[in-house]
Amino acid sequence: MTDEKNINSVRVNAIETAKDIVSGKIGAIAGSRAMTKLLWQAEISESDPDLLSFVAIDSETDDLPVGNEMSHWLPEALQEKDVEIKRCEALYRQAALDACENIIRRWKDLV
């Protein structure tokens, strides 16, 4: 596969992940972590505002367990973090949605 095909494949994955965030299938925190990784691989500018939105959300919530990470935590510790997770999901949801919509629009011709 050529580099361009690899990059386009990553961008298609980013679109699908963005759609999962928009639909609520993936939360803002887990989605931002996934999107940060994908967008680095998609070779966009380090100063891209959408990338920076996801990086900021990831950075602000890096102490919170989500998804598979939760299986490594004690139930008591998860109960304590649950309130913070819910607060951050609500706080960062709109920023994640805005960035997702931009990503979907940016690469819509790939799907």
N, C-alpha and C positions, 0 to 999 in steps of 0.2 A: 504494500500500500504506500502511496506517495505521502509526503508530508502534508500536502494540501488535503488529501482524503482523510488522513488522521485528524487533522485540525477540524475539518468539517464534521467528522464523526463525533468528536468531543463537543462541538457546538450543538449538534443535534441532541446529544445527551443532556447538555445544559438546558435546551429548550424543554425537553421532557421533564427534567427536574424542576424547572421553573413552573411548568404547568401543574406538577404535583404540589408545589407550595401554594399556588393560587387556589387550587381545589381544596386545600386543607389536608390532603393525604400526608404531607410532610409539614411539620411545624417550621416556624421561622428560624429557630435556633439550629435544628438539624439540617434544614434546607440551606441555611447560610453557610454552614460548614461544608456541605457537599458542593454548593455553587462556588465557593472560594477555590476549592481544588480544581473543579472543572474549568473555571475561567482562567486560572493560571495556565492550564494545559491548552486552552483555546487561543493562546497568544494574543491577548488584548493588552493594551497599555496598562502599566502599573498605576497610572493616574486616572484610569477609567472610573467614572462616578458610580457605575453599577457594581463593579468589582469592589470599590472602596466601601460601598454600603454593606456588602456581605462580609468583608473583612472586619469592619467595625462591629457588626453584630456578633460575629464569631469571637472577636477579641473581648467584647464586653461580657460575654457569657461563657468564656472558656472554662470556668470553674463549675459549670452546671452539667450534670449528666443527662443525656437524651439518647433515645434509641437503644442500641445494643449496649452502650456504656452503662446503662442502668443495671444490667445484670451483674455487674462487678461491685455494686454498692450494697451496703447493709440496708435492710428495710427501714430501720430507724433513721439512718442518714438521709435516705430518699424522702422520707416524710418531711424532714427539715428543709430540704431543697425544693420540694414540690411547690411551696408558696412562691419562692423566688422564680422558679421555672415558669409558672403561670403568669406572674407579673411581667417577666421579660418577653414571653410570647406575645402578650397583649401590647406591650410597649413597642416592640420592634416589628410587629406584623405588617404595618402599613409601609414601612421603609422597605421591607423584603418584597412586598407585593409590587411596589413601584419599580424596583429594580428588576423583578421578574418580568413584568409587562414590557419593560424596555428590552430585555434580552429576547423575549419571544418576538417582539416587533423587529428587532435588529436582524435576526437570522431566520425570519419566517420563510424566506425563499429556499431554505435548505430542506424543508420538510414538505 
